[in-house]
Amino acid sequence: MYEAFAADESPGCSPTYNALARAVVADDGLLALLETLPERLRQPHLLFGALRWYDAPLTTGWAVEHWPEVRAVLTTRRVQTNEPGRCALLLPALATLPEPLAVVEVGASAGLCLLYDRWAYDYDGTRVGSGPVTLRCSVTGGVPVPARVPEIAWRAGLDLNPLDPRDPDTRRWLECLVWPEHEDRRTTLRGALHVAAQEPPRIVRGDLIRDLPALLDEVPDDLTTVVTHTATLAYVDDAAREAFAGVCRERGVHRLGAEGHGEDFAVWLDGVRLARAHAHGRWLAWL
């Protein structure tokens, strides 16, 4: 897991985390401690966020010496990176669907990726929408940049652990999940959380398969329903991914997501790969 992070996810993105991941691979003591936890609690993003939660040195030695404190975070927190920049990745595809829309997000975290109409977008100088936070995304390959943000008449999120953007503890944890060198992302996140705190979106506690049908039942019949997800499916197995897609097909709703790792991160609509993308929304390359 840490070898893959060092080889595929962090190069060119975070020298700090790249070096830290390689250090974990070489630290048998820390690996042994991580192996005492369920696999889902061993992931790099969670461990690195735990170190930052304590404002600790980003070293494996500190993690080993302070393992009880680190373990407390690993067992009580989740990786719920709520990157508003991913709205810029999904907006062009979202705008191709018939309006008005109902947006249901699975893995919604604090709901920032439900608030498409509260951000301004800048696609290489082409401005879309308005708001106190501007999401900048470079585009290539003929991205169908919309003239405006589509009308969203209904929205709700689904998450195993809904987060409240008004809660200072939540806000700090989400900042801990932003990579060290990414100060622009941290600034954007703070601004987005401030916006969301004024009128938080509704987020229901539940599972993306078991509880999605009940939430879809609430959507008014005269809206185009789209189920969205960004960097969520990596946390479920293949069977769950297929079951989730099956729920969307059975209900006749659109499924729009941005998923993958490293260079394989991509935007998909109803099972069709539309674009390559940067995982944090920095660029979008239409196919």
Secondary structure, DSSP 4 states (H G I P E B T S, - for coil): -HHHIIIIISTTT-HHHHHHHHHHHH-HHHHHHHTTS-GGG--HHHHHHHHHHTT--SSHHHHHHTHHHHHHHHHH-------TTHHHHHHHHHTTSPSSEEEEEES-TTSGGG-GGGSEEEETTEEES--SSEEE-EEES-----SSPPPEEEEEEEESS---TT-HHHHHHHHHTS-TT-HHHHHHHHHHHHHHHHSPPPEEE--TTTSHHHHHHTS-TTSEEEEEEES-GGGS-HHHHHHHHHHHHHHT-EEEEEE-SGGG-EEEETTEEEEEE-TTSSEEEE-
